[in-house]
Amino acid sequence: MPERRLLPPGSARSGRQGGTAGERFGVGERKKGSAFRRYGGCPGWGRARGASRGLAALKLFIRRPQVARRLAEQRPSGRCVLLPAPPSSFKIRKAICTSPIGTALETRARMLRIMRKFLVNALKSSSLCNEYVYFRKTKMRVVSVTQQNCSLRSYSSAPGDVKSLRSVINPHISRIRNIGIMAHIDAGKTTTTERMLYYSGYIRTLGDVDDGDTVTDFMVQERERGITIQSAAVTFDWKDYRINLIDTPGHVDFTVEVERCLRVLDGAIAVFDASAGVEAQTLTVWRQADKHQIPRICFLNKMDKNRASFTYAVESIKQKLKIKPLLLQLPIGEAKTFRGLVDVVTKEQIIWKPTSDLDDGKNFEQKVLLETDDPNLFQEVQDARNTLIEQVADLDDEFAELVLGEYSENFDLIPADKLQSAIRRVTLAQKAVPILCGSALKNKGVQPLLDAVTMYLPAPNERSYGFLQWYKDDLCALAFKVLHDKCRGPLVFVRVYSGSLKPQSAIYNINKSCTERISRLLLPFADQQIEIPSLMPGNIALTVGLKQSATGDTIVSSKASAAAAARRAGRDAGGEKRSTSDVESLLLAGVEIPDPVFFCTIEPPSMAKQQDLDNALSCLQREDPSLKVKLDPDTGQTILCGMGELHIEIIHDRIKREYGIETYLGPLQIAYRETILNAAQATDILDKTVGDKRHFVTAELEVRPRLGEKAMTKPAIEYAASVIEVLPEELQGAIENGITNSCIQGPLLGFPVQDIDVTVQSLTVHPDTSHTMISACVSRCLQKALKKAGIQILEPVMNLEITVSEDHLSAALADLAQRRGSIQEIQSRQDNRVVVAAVPLAETMGYSTVLRSLTSGSATFTLELASYQALNSQEQSALLQKRMGLV
C-alpha cells in the first residue's frame, strides 16, 4: 500500500492539537474577508487551520475506521474527499472541493472510486486550484468541505493578474470620473461595485454580501447584517479612465451618507431591482441627485431574478421619476432565461455562456446581431434603435440637423459614434437618462456598464461650479466625510475642485476660520489606503492631520486666498456678515443634515467611564453629522438622537466594539415638536443688580402661529416700527439669541417650537445692562407668551410603503388601521401589492416583527419622514400623562 504521509508537512500535527474530535473530523474553517483573499494574495491561507483538521481526520479514518464512523455520527455535515496524488515530478495546485462528494461514513473503497472520477475534473478546473503542492511519492490527500463551503461562489483570477493600488493611473482631468452608486436597499449596489473592482483587476476574488467578504462593506456591523451602513470610496481605472467610485447606503436611516457623497460627485449610477422597479428609497435618492443636478444612468439589475421584467421596470421609471428613458440595451431573455443583452446603439449582442457554476463572467461572446440569428430579436432591436434616434433628435439640435440632413432616408447609416456623442450631450444636460440592464450577482452586464460610465457620465471639468470663478487656480476643496483611525487619528475625505494638494502643506478652513497642516495624502480603497505625493483637481482622497475640519467645510490654500475670493465675489476681505445666500453658497457649500426623529438616554457602566463615553460620542458625531448628542438639563443624562432604530442600534454597537465601553440605552423616545394655536402678548421685567451695576430690561413680545405649507423650526423675528427706530444695532443679536434659545425647549414638554412669528413690540434697556441679561429677559418673556397662546403637540408622521402578497394584504391593512394609519394608495407590482400609507412614527415601534408575523415573513416595508402633524386633544392628553409618569 502506498505511503500515506499527508501534505503539507506539519498539518497533521496542528490538526491534532486544536479542536474537539468532532471538529477535527473533516470540518474545515474559512476565514472570510482576509487581506490575502481580497487584495490579491492566496486565499488558501485563510483555510490552513481547517485543512489541517481534515488531514488529521483522514489518519483517524484510515487507522481506526470504527472510531471514525462514531465521530461522524456526531457531526454528519462533515465531508471527506480522498485525492490519489499524481506521479512524482508532477506539480499541481491544492484543490478545494466545492461540492459534497461522498461522506465520512462510506467505506474507503467507495471513496476511492468516487475520487478517481473527481480527480479528472479537479485537474481541469483552474478555479478550484489555489496553492502549489509538490508530490515526490504516491500519496493520499484530503480536502475538508463543510456544508457552508458547498454553496460558495468562489470566483478567482490568476495571482499575477491583480493590479496594485499604486498602479492607478493619474490621467488628464477629462479622463476622470467621480461617480456614486445609489439605490433602494438590497437593489445590488455593493455587488455591482464588487464586480467593477474585479473586472478592472484590483481584487483577485469576487466577494459576496451574504458571505460578508465584499471590499466596500468592511465594517463588522455591515458584514453581520448584510447591508451598507456607511459610504465607502474606491479608486480604480478602466480603459485608461480613472474612476473614483463611492458605494452609498440604501437604508433610510443613513440617507445623510448619500446626501454628502452626492454633494461632491459628478455623476451617478441608479441601480434598480428589475422585478420591483422604482421603490421608496429610490425616490428619495433620486430627489437628492436632482437637488445637486447630477447626471445619471440607470442600471436595471437582477434581470435573472424571478418575476424580473424589463418592460415593467422601464415603465415604472418613466411614470414615477418623470424622466425620459433612453433604452441603450435590450435583454436577451428574462428571469431564468436571461443570458445576455443587445447594444441598441451598435446592434451588437453580448452573450455570456458560463462553462460552470463558477464562471466569473470575464468571457463572453460579442458579435453583430444578424437577422438570421433571431428575426424577432433583430426586429425588436431595429425598432428600439429608431425610437432612440428619434428621442435623441428631439432633445439635441446638433444631432437633429445630422439626422434630417445626411441620414434622413435611412437611420441605419447613422454612425454609432455620432449617436453616442449625442446621447452623452443629452445625458449631461439632464434631458434624458440612459437605461442599461444586467445581473451583477450572475456576472452579466457589468463591463458594458463600466463602458457607459466612461462614455456618458461627465468629467469634473464638464460640470459647471459657479464658485470656481472666484478661486481661479487657487486651491478650493470640500471636506465631505470624516473617519477615525486608531493609529492615524481623523481621516478627512476631500474633493478638490481647483488647485492641488500636497503633503506637509498648510490649508485654511473657511468654516472654522483656522489654519491646519496636512501631513499625508492617501488614496482610498475602502478600508485600505496608500500614500500619494499629490492630489490634482477633480480627484477625491483622504487627508491625515486635519484636527478641526468636518463635513461640509470649505478648504482653501490660505486666509489671503479666501480674502481674494471674497473680494472677487463682491465681499469685503474683513469677513463681514454675508449679505445674500447666493454668496454664502459660493464660498461655503455645505451639506444639509436632516433633523433626528428618535432619541434615547445613554449611560456608561460607571462614572469612571463617562469621560471615555463623551470622547467616543464626540468622535462618532464628527463622523456622522446626523447623530446628535445633548445633555438633559433636568436629569443630567446624555441624550442620543438619531434617524431611526437601526441608526441608534449601530451607534450603540460601535461604542461597544470600537471603544470598548458597555453602555446602557434607555427606551426609544419620539422627537415631538410644539407649536401654538393662537396669538398672544406678554410682558416681562428683569431688574437685577450685580456688583455695582444695575441691569434693567422691560420687554413686550407678541407671538402668532405661522401659516404656510413648509415647516420652519426657526422663528421669524420682526420689530415694531417704534422699536426699530430707537433700537441699537448691537442689541439685535442679543434679542434674537434670547428668542432662538427659548424656542429650543417648548413650555409644555420641552420639545422644539416651530412655525411661530415673533414681534418685538417694545424694549426698554438700562444703559449698563449686559447683553446676557437682555437675552434672558426676552427668553423668559417669550415663554410667557407661548403659554398664553396655547401649546399644540406635533408628532412625526412617516410615509410607509409595504410590499405584500395578495394573500396577506387584508391582514396588513387591518393592522395599519389599528396604528392610526391612513391608506393613500394601493399599487400593483407584478404579483404583489404595494401599500402606500401615512403612519405616526410612535405607532411603528417594533413594526417589522409584527409584519413578519402577519405575512409569514414575505412582506417588506420602508419608512421615510413625511411631516409633523398635530395630535388630537385625546392623544395629547394621553401623551402628557405618560410623560409625567401618571400612566
Beta strands, then each sheet from edge to edge (+ up, - down):
strand 1: 82-84
strand 2: 91-95
strand 3: 129-134
strand 4: 140-142
strand 5: 176-183
strand 6: 232-238
strand 7: 241-247
strand 8: 267-273
strand 9: 296-301
strand 10: 325-327
strand 11: 329-332
strand 12: 340-343
strand 13: 348-351
strand 14: 365-368
strand 15: 433-437
strand 16: 476-485
strand 17: 489-498
strand 18: 505-509
strand 19: 514-518
strand 20: 520-525
strand 21: 528-531
strand 22: 540-544
strand 23: 553-556
strand 24: 598-603
strand 25: 628-631
strand 26: 638-642
strand 27: 664-665
strand 28: 669-670
strand 29: 673-676
strand 30: 680-690
strand 31: 693-705
strand 32: 716-719
strand 33: 756-765
strand 34: 791-805
strand 35: 822-829
strand 36: 832-840
strand 37: 860-870
sheet 1: 1+ 4-
sheet 2: 2+ 3-
sheet 3: 6+ 7- 5- 8- 9- 15- 10-
sheet 4: 11+ 12- 13+ 14-
sheet 5: 19+ 18- 23+ 16- 17+ 22- 20+ 21-
sheet 6: 25+ 26- 24+ 27-
sheet 7: 25+ 26- 24+ 28-
sheet 8: 29+ 34- 36+ 35-
sheet 9: 29+ 34- 37+
sheet 10: 30+ 31- 33+ 32+
end
